[in-house]
Structures are given as structure tokens and as C-alpha cells.
Amino acid sequence: MTVSVRYDIGPAVHQGAGLARYAEQLAVQLVGDPLAGVDLRLFYNAHSGHSVPASLHAAPADCIGMGQYAWRLSVLASQVVRRPYAPIARLLTPQEHAPAVYHATEHLLPYLRTPTVLTVHDLIFERYPEHHTRRNTWFLKVGMRLFVRAADAIIAVSQHTRRDLIDLYGVASDKIYVIYEGIDAGFRPTDAAAVAAVTARYSPGRPYLLMVGTLEPRKNHMMALQALASLKAAGLPHRLVIAGGSGWLFEPIRRLVDELGLAADVCFAGYVSAVELPALYSGAACVLLPSLYEGFGFPVLEAMACAAPVVCSDAGSLPEVAGDAALLVAPHDPAALADAVALVLTQPALAARLRALGLAQAARFRWESCAAQTAALYRDVAARGLEPGSAVL
């Protein structure tokens, strides 16, 4: 059975972090695999000057043009009044002999009478509301309960997110499907010349530690800086390279660098291109991810795929994703983080063991597997939508 899927590519159009990677890479796999049995047609709200990623230019796409907030509020209103949202409903009329499914790849699901799949990446706004803007927290707290209730099936990107859905919203466990995300093929150990080039750019003449991710409070850069100060006091020569765009509440991080006297020991690299990032991982003496909460944790697996040793927190999905291939520490204990990193830096046998375990762990997470499992879920949801008595558009 071929399933016609209307797929929200919006995160890959308007964002640049984990949600964008998920939306793009899953779509690329589904479009590129004729055996998947998926007729994928992209959908997005064109509220900015951005467009579909180049990797998907050949895929058919539809869009509407609304302001960002008008779009989000219209979707929420459709769930409140439980009436199909007309601009999308018109795009979702099933093709002949091809059941239609709508896949919401981010936390935004219009009310529709066609079968729907919703991907839930995390519930950070419930666990740590102070790490979201008030407006976004309000929207998600109101909307997510409606979205998960309306969805015919929910994809959780980790067992941790699945547990949060059950614990916080009482979602039936048989409605949730854990489908892990993948690692881009470009993340692999790079040659010495590439490593030397990025080292010369971001940490000339010195070994470095690395953090990757948007600069925002839940990534816990504060604790990483405190740990770095301890490592410097112990005489270790490493710099900390922080790669990622500035999020909100970023200024306290910069102030702490000055307060701890670390201005010469921290490099804010900003956005690092996909071309450079594997080499930056490969050259790192240790990669840190002391996050307070992660729904998945791409940097852990990217680092492992590039044969970098990892120290991460034991919070959120990170223990699940890292397995036994990383050192885990509590996310509120800078001394424990400093001790764990010091072990990696001073014990070559431990670092080598983590590199080997990390390569094996990262190999378990592939977009091909994610796409195959997602396509199977589409078929299941579409088949249920064709059962006698099921509502259709």
C-alpha cells in the first residue's frame, strides 16, 4: 500500500537546530527510498523569506502564507473548537487509492479529520518552564495537551520523552511509538589535516574541550565554565570551544567567563558549518554536554561518531542515548564534571576505551532505520483510518 503523506517541513525551513535536522533528514530518507511506499508531499507556512532545504528541492511542496503567530494561533484555535483547519484541510484531500496522513514534525498539530502523526521531541517547557519564554511556555502548555489528544499516533524520539508523555499527560502507552533519530553520514573521524585546520582556527596551539548546541540556559554552559575554572586551577592547558548560535538568556554566560577569569580560555565559535563540525569533534580532547534536559541529544552521538570521548549529564534522555559509552555526571555538580573530564584528559586508556565504545554506540542510530520505522507507522495509521466508521475529509 502506498501512503500519501502531507509532511510539515516547517522546522527545516525556519529553524536550524535539532528539530530542523529531524524534519529534513527524515524527509530526505523517505523521498529517496522507493521501497518505503510513501508518497511524500511537503507542507510549510511561508512566514519568512526562507525556503525548503536544497536537499529537498525536487520534492513536491505546498505552502500557505501567514504570519508566524497568526499561523500558530490558528492551529491552536482549530484544536480548541475541534474543527478542521481549512487551509490545510484543502491540501489534505486524499488522492485516489492513496490514504492520506498528516505528519506534524514539531509541536504544532492542526485539527484534521484525516489520520495524523505527531512527533514529540521533548517536554522541556513542562519540566523547566523557566528555560522558555513566557509566551512560548503558555502556548505549549495549552496546546500540547490538545495536540497529543488529537493525534492518532505519537512518535517519541526517546524512551524518556515517552515516559514524560505518560506521566505528565496520561497518554495511553499504546499510542506512543519510540523511533530514534539518526546521525548524519558526514559525522565520522576526519583526517589529521582537517583537524589541524579547525584547531588552528578555534584553539591555536592548545588542546581543547568542546560543547555544541544553542547557547541557552538548559545546556548548562554555566556548570561547564565552573568545571573549566577547576581544570585550569589544576594546571590543565585546555581551552573550551563553544559552538552554536546564541539563544536567549545568553549574556549571563559571557559575564561568568569574565568573572572566572577565563576570557583567554573560552572560544565562542558561533555557528560552525556542517563541513567543519566533524573535524571539530574529531580534534576535541573531550566533548561535554552537561544539559539539564535533552529530549534526544544529537551532540553526544555526533561526537561519538567522530571518535571523541564524551562526558555528559545523567539527565533527560542522555543516559539512554549515551549508553555505556560516556561518563555520566549529575547536572548540578561542577566538581563531578571537572573530575570526570580530568579522568578523560589524564588517562589515555580510558579515553581510548570511550572512543571505541562511542563509535559502536553511534552506529546504532541511523536515519535509514528511523525512516523505515516511520513509514511502517504511516501505513498502520492510514490502514486504521480506512476502517469502517473512520472519519475522512
Buried (B, 14 or more C-beta within 10 A) or exposed (E): EBBBBBBBBBBBBBBEBBBBBBBBBBBBBBBBBEEBBBBBBBBBBBBEEEEBBEBBEEBEBBBBEBEEEEBBBBBBEBBEEEEBBEBBBEBBEBEEEBBBBBBBBBBBBBBBBBBBBBBBBBBBBBBBBEBBEEEBBEBBBEBBBBBBEBBBBBBBBBBBBBBBBBEBBEBEEEBBBBBBBBBBEEBBBBEEEBBEBBBEBBBEEBBBBBBBBBBBBBBBBBBBBBBBBBBBEEEBEBBBBBBBBBBEBBEEBBEBBEEBEBEEBBBBBEEBEEEBBBBBBBBBBBBBBBBBBBBBBBBBBBBBBBBBBBBBBBBBBBBBBBBEBBBBBBBEBBEBBBBBBBBBBEEEEBBEEBBBBBBEBBEEBBBEBBBBBBBBBBBBBBBEBEEEEBEEE
